[in-house]
Amino acid sequence: MHFIENRKQELIVLILLVFISGAIAKVPFLFNIDPELFYPRNIGTIVFPTLITYLSLRYKFNLYIWLIYLVISFITIIFLNLIPGGDNSDTFFLSSTHSLFFLFSICGLVYIGGIRGNNNKRIDFLHYCGDLIIMSGLLFISGGIFTAITIGLFQLIGFNIEDFYFENVVVWGLPSIPLIASYLILIVLFAISSRLFELGITPNRLALTGLNLLVSFHLLIISKQLLLLVLKKANTNNILNSIVRYLPIYVIWTAIVVFLFPIIFNFK
């Protein structure tokens, strides 16, 4: 198994895996398969085999162990595609949703180095999960804003590109989010967080931690409204309100950093 040795190789691998995830996501449009039948059963197919592969290459995992984890993943995915079920099946809903957690747990095993991974790696994985949620949320929100602007601009000149944009941009973009988020975390953010409290609490580290916590909580609020929007229990105004109503919290935090930090840390 050829491992990642430098950043250039990692980018090449990342681009290849993003392409594979996007190609799988395009299957319903290429082969005239009902998307409502395909996606509930194959979200795991789109996301996790490539993520498992990326983490395996990143952490120089044994080829045979990597294949075992991939086989377990595909057995889960094949099972979901074989069982009967639909909107009215509670067991199918439970199987499909819990399969995502099961497949993500396999990613966790890869991350910590297998079942016997040490406790420090397990704690690191929890950090990775939190960072992955935050970074994926940021990428998702950024992509959503870019999508809304793009579609809106084309509508202004009389072109309706929603179907084309979804089939050729969104379908490729969404599956890439976990991979790109992982790349950003493992190369940049994880390096910062792993050293955050190594030498004790400093003004910079505390400011960074506080901001991360604020952003994490804000993203949870926005994600809730996005979920309600998908379920048609909210509208875009609710999402906008969840964004702007949180802004005073950032103002308060910046005021704390400006006026209290110098006193707390004795002007150091």
C-alpha positions as CSV (number, residue, x, y, z in Angstrom):
1,M,0.0,0.0,0.0
2,H,1.5,3.3,-1.1
3,F,1.3,5.8,1.8
4,I,1.1,9.6,1.8
5,E,4.7,11.0,2.1
6,N,4.2,14.7,1.5
7,R,1.6,17.4,1.0
8,K,1.7,17.1,-2.8
9,Q,0.9,13.4,-2.7
10,E,-1.9,14.1,-0.2
11,L,-3.5,16.7,-2.4
12,I,-3.4,14.2,-5.4
13,V,-5.0,11.5,-3.2
14,L,-7.6,13.9,-1.9
15,I,-8.6,15.0,-5.4
16,L,-8.9,11.4,-6.6
17,L,-11.0,10.4,-3.6
18,V,-13.3,13.5,-4.1
19,F,-13.7,12.5,-7.7
20,I,-14.7,8.9,-6.7
21,S,-17.2,10.1,-4.1
22,G,-18.7,12.5,-6.6
23,A,-18.9,9.8,-9.3
24,I,-20.8,7.5,-6.8
25,A,-23.2,10.4,-6.0
26,K,-23.8,10.9,-9.7
27,V,-24.9,7.3,-10.3
28,P,-28.7,8.0,-10.2
29,F,-28.3,10.7,-12.9
30,L,-26.0,8.5,-15.0
31,F,-28.1,5.3,-14.9
32,N,-31.6,6.8,-14.5
33,I,-32.1,5.5,-10.9
34,D,-34.7,7.0,-8.6
35,P,-32.7,9.4,-6.3
36,E,-35.2,8.9,-3.5
37,L,-34.5,5.2,-3.7
38,F,-30.7,5.5,-4.1
39,Y,-29.6,8.1,-1.6
40,P,-31.2,6.8,1.6
41,R,-29.5,3.5,1.0
42,N,-26.1,4.8,-0.2
43,I,-25.1,7.9,1.7
44,G,-22.6,5.6,3.4
45,T,-21.3,4.4,0.0
46,I,-20.7,8.0,-1.1
47,V,-18.9,9.2,2.1
48,F,-17.2,6.5,4.1
49,P,-15.1,4.2,1.8
50,T,-13.2,7.2,0.6
51,L,-12.9,8.7,4.1
52,I,-11.6,5.3,5.4
53,T,-9.1,5.2,2.6
54,Y,-7.9,8.7,3.2
55,L,-7.4,8.1,6.9
56,S,-5.7,4.7,6.2
57,L,-3.2,6.4,3.8
58,R,-2.7,9.3,6.1
59,Y,-1.8,7.1,9.1
60,K,0.1,4.4,7.1
61,F,-2.4,1.6,7.8
62,N,-1.6,-2.0,6.9
63,L,-3.0,-2.9,3.5
64,Y,-4.9,-6.0,4.7
65,I,-6.4,-4.2,7.7
66,W,-7.6,-1.5,5.3
67,L,-9.2,-4.1,3.1
68,I,-10.9,-5.7,6.0
69,Y,-12.4,-2.4,7.1
70,L,-13.5,-1.7,3.5
71,V,-15.1,-5.1,3.2
72,I,-17.0,-4.6,6.5
73,S,-18.2,-1.2,5.1
74,F,-19.4,-2.7,1.8
75,I,-21.2,-5.6,3.5
76,T,-23.1,-2.9,5.5
77,I,-23.9,-1.0,2.3
78,I,-24.9,-4.1,0.3
79,F,-27.2,-5.2,3.2
80,L,-29.0,-1.8,3.1
81,N,-29.5,-2.1,-0.6
82,L,-31.0,-5.6,-0.4
83,I,-33.5,-5.2,2.5
84,P,-37.0,-4.0,1.7
85,G,-38.1,-0.7,3.1
86,G,-39.3,2.7,2.4
87,D,-40.9,5.8,3.9
88,N,-43.2,3.6,6.0
89,S,-40.7,1.2,7.3
90,D,-39.4,2.0,10.8
91,T,-36.8,-0.8,10.7
92,F,-35.3,0.5,7.4
93,F,-35.1,4.0,8.8
94,L,-33.3,2.7,11.9
95,S,-31.0,0.6,9.9
96,S,-30.1,3.3,7.4
97,T,-29.5,6.0,10.1
98,H,-27.6,3.8,12.5
99,S,-25.4,2.5,9.6
100,L,-23.9,5.9,9.3
101,F,-22.8,5.8,12.9
102,F,-21.5,2.2,12.4
103,L,-19.5,3.2,9.3
104,F,-18.1,6.3,11.1
105,S,-17.0,4.1,14.0
106,I,-14.9,2.2,11.4
107,C,-13.3,5.5,10.5
108,G,-12.6,5.9,14.2
109,L,-10.9,2.5,14.3
110,V,-8.7,3.6,11.4
111,Y,-7.9,6.9,13.2
112,I,-6.9,5.3,16.5
113,G,-4.9,2.5,14.8
114,G,-7.3,-0.4,15.4
115,I,-9.2,-1.9,18.3
116,R,-6.1,-1.8,20.5
117,G,-5.5,1.9,19.9
118,N,-4.2,3.8,23.0
119,N,-6.3,6.2,25.0
120,N,-4.5,9.3,23.8
121,K,-5.5,8.4,20.2
122,R,-9.0,7.9,21.3
123,I,-9.1,11.3,22.9
124,D,-7.5,12.7,19.7
125,F,-10.4,11.1,17.7
126,L,-12.9,12.9,19.9
127,H,-11.1,16.2,19.1
128,Y,-11.2,15.2,15.4
129,C,-14.9,14.6,15.5
130,G,-15.6,18.0,17.0
131,D,-13.4,19.7,14.5
132,L,-14.9,17.7,11.7
133,I,-18.4,18.9,12.6
134,I,-17.3,22.5,12.8
135,M,-15.3,22.5,9.6
136,S,-17.9,20.6,7.7
137,G,-20.5,23.0,8.9
138,L,-18.5,26.0,7.8
139,L,-17.9,24.4,4.4
140,F,-21.6,23.5,4.1
141,I,-22.7,27.0,5.0
142,S,-20.2,28.6,2.7
143,G,-21.3,26.3,-0.2
144,G,-24.9,27.1,0.6
145,I,-24.3,30.8,0.4
146,F,-22.3,30.5,-2.8
147,T,-25.1,28.3,-4.3
148,A,-27.8,30.8,-3.4
149,I,-25.8,33.7,-4.9
150,T,-25.0,31.8,-8.1
151,I,-28.6,30.7,-8.7
152,G,-29.9,34.1,-7.8
153,L,-27.5,35.9,-10.3
154,F,-28.5,33.6,-13.1
155,Q,-32.2,34.1,-12.3
156,L,-31.7,37.9,-12.6
157,I,-30.6,37.4,-16.3
158,G,-33.5,35.0,-17.0
159,F,-31.8,31.6,-16.6
160,N,-33.1,28.9,-14.3
161,I,-30.1,26.6,-13.5
162,E,-31.3,24.9,-10.4
163,D,-31.6,21.4,-11.9
164,F,-28.3,21.7,-13.7
165,Y,-26.5,23.2,-10.7
166,F,-27.7,20.4,-8.4
167,E,-26.8,17.6,-10.8
168,N,-23.4,18.9,-11.7
169,V,-22.2,21.0,-8.8
170,V,-24.0,20.1,-5.6
171,V,-23.8,16.4,-6.3
172,W,-20.0,16.7,-6.6
173,G,-19.6,19.2,-3.8
174,L,-21.5,17.7,-0.9
175,P,-19.6,14.4,-0.9
176,S,-16.3,16.2,-0.8
177,I,-17.1,18.1,2.4
178,P,-16.0,15.4,4.9
179,L,-12.8,14.7,2.9
180,I,-11.8,18.4,2.5
181,A,-12.7,19.1,6.2
182,S,-10.5,16.2,7.3
183,Y,-7.6,17.4,5.2
184,L,-7.9,20.9,6.7
185,I,-8.1,19.6,10.2
186,L,-5.3,17.1,10.0
187,I,-2.9,19.5,8.3
188,V,-3.7,22.8,10.0
189,L,-6.3,22.9,12.8
190,F,-5.2,19.7,14.5
191,A,-1.7,20.9,14.8
192,I,-3.0,24.0,16.6
193,S,-5.4,22.3,18.9
194,S,-2.9,19.5,19.9
195,R,-0.5,22.2,21.2
196,L,-3.2,24.4,22.7
197,F,-2.6,23.5,26.3
198,E,0.8,21.9,26.0
199,L,2.6,24.8,27.7
200,G,-0.3,26.0,29.9
201,I,-3.1,28.5,29.3
202,T,-2.0,31.7,27.5
203,P,-4.0,34.7,26.3
204,N,-3.8,33.5,22.7
205,R,-4.8,29.9,23.5
206,L,-7.7,30.9,25.7
207,A,-8.9,33.4,23.0
208,L,-8.8,30.7,20.4
209,T,-10.5,28.1,22.5
210,G,-13.3,30.6,23.4
211,L,-13.9,31.5,19.8
212,N,-14.0,27.8,18.8
213,L,-16.6,27.1,21.4
214,L,-18.7,30.1,20.3
215,V,-18.5,29.1,16.7
216,S,-19.3,25.4,17.5
217,F,-22.5,26.4,19.4
218,H,-23.5,28.8,16.7
219,L,-23.1,26.1,14.1
220,L,-25.3,23.8,16.1
221,I,-28.1,26.4,16.2
222,I,-27.8,27.1,12.4
223,S,-27.7,23.3,11.7
224,K,-30.9,22.8,13.6
225,Q,-32.6,25.5,11.5
226,L,-31.3,23.9,8.3
227,L,-32.7,20.6,9.4
228,L,-36.0,22.2,10.1
229,L,-35.9,23.8,6.7
230,V,-35.3,20.4,5.0
231,L,-38.3,19.0,7.0
232,K,-40.3,22.0,5.9
233,K,-40.8,23.2,9.4
234,A,-38.9,26.4,9.0
235,N,-38.1,29.0,6.3
236,T,-35.0,30.9,5.2
237,N,-35.9,33.8,7.5
238,N,-35.5,31.4,10.5
239,I,-32.0,30.6,9.3
240,L,-31.1,34.3,8.8
241,N,-32.4,35.1,12.3
242,S,-30.4,32.3,13.8
243,I,-27.3,33.9,12.2
244,V,-27.9,37.5,13.1
245,R,-29.3,37.0,16.6
246,Y,-26.0,35.4,17.7
247,L,-23.8,38.3,16.5
248,P,-24.1,40.1,19.9
249,I,-22.5,37.1,21.5
250,Y,-19.4,37.6,19.3
251,V,-19.4,41.3,20.3
252,I,-19.5,40.4,24.0
253,W,-16.6,37.9,23.5
254,T,-14.5,40.4,21.7
255,A,-15.2,43.0,24.4
256,I,-14.0,40.4,27.0
257,V,-10.8,39.9,25.0
258,V,-10.2,43.6,24.6
259,F,-10.9,44.8,28.1
260,L,-10.6,41.9,30.5
261,F,-7.8,39.8,29.1
262,P,-5.1,42.4,29.8
263,I,-6.3,42.5,33.4
264,I,-6.7,38.7,33.8
265,F,-3.2,38.0,32.4
266,N,-1.6,41.0,34.2
267,F,-0.9,42.9,30.9
268,K,1.5,40.1,29.6
